[in-house]
Amino acid sequence: MMSRVAVLTGNHAVAYAVKLSRVDVIAAYPITPQTTIVEKINEFIEHGKLEAEIIHVESEHSALAACVGAAAAGARTFTATSSQGLLYMHEMVWWAAGARLPIVMAVVTRAIAPPWNIWSDHNDILDQRDSGWIISMAETNQEELDMTIQAFRIAEDERVLLPVMVGL
C-alpha cells in the first residue's frame, strides 16, 4: 500500500479538508490571513477537483448569510474568516447557531484592531464564545485538516446540529 505525504501550510490543510469533505457551497470574502484558504479551494473548483459552488461576496456578513441560506436548503457549507471579518459577521453567527445550521467555519485567529496588525491573537474567536457555536482550536496543520473534516461530521450529526468553528 502506497501512502502519500504532503507538506502543507495550515491554510492549505483546511482547503484540502474542505475538498475531502465534498463541500457543496463555499461563501467567503478575502481577509488576511485566511485568504489563501479560499484561493486554494477556488483552484480546486477551477481544475475540477472539487464540484462545488463558490460565492464571492461583498462582505463577511454576506458570506455567513449565504452559508445560512445554503445550509438551510440542505447544502454542506463552509466559510473562513479572521479578526475584523469575524466581528463583522457576528450578527449572522448568532442566526446560524439559533437556527441550528451545520455550517463549518475556519477562523484564522488574528488580533483585533486598532492598531492595524496581523499578529496572532485569539480575541476574535473568543468573542464568539457564547454564541452557540462549537469552537475547537487546532495546534498543528494536521489537526487543522483533521478537525475541519470532523467538524462537518459533528455539525451534521442529528443529535448536535450546531455550527462549528475551527480556530487556527
Stockholm file with secondary structure:
# STOCKHOLM 1.0

chainA/1-168         MMSRVAVLTGNHAVAYAVKLSRVDVIAAYPITPQTTIVEKINEFIEHGKLEAEIIHVESEHSALAACVGAAAAGARTFTATSSQGLLYMHEMVWWAAGARLPIVMAVVTRAIAPPWNIWSDHNDILDQRDSGWIISMAETNQEELDMTIQAFRIAEDERVLLPVMVGL
#=GR chainA/1-168 SS CCCCCCCCCHHHHHHHHHHHTTCSEEEECCCTTTHHHHHHHHHHHHTTSSCCEEEECSSHHHHHHHHHHHHHTTCCEEEEECHHHHHHTHHHHHHHHHTTCCEEEEECCCCCSSSCCCCCCSHHHHTTTTSSCEEEECSSHHHHHHHHHHHHHHHHCTTTCCCEEEEC
#=GC SS_cons         CCCCCCCCCHHHHHHHHHHHTTCSEEEECCCTTTHHHHHHHHHHHHTTSSCCEEEECSSHHHHHHHHHHHHHTTCCEEEEECHHHHHHTHHHHHHHHHTTCCEEEEECCCCCSSSCCCCCCSHHHHTTTTSSCEEEECSSHHHHHHHHHHHHHHHHCTTTCCCEEEEC
//
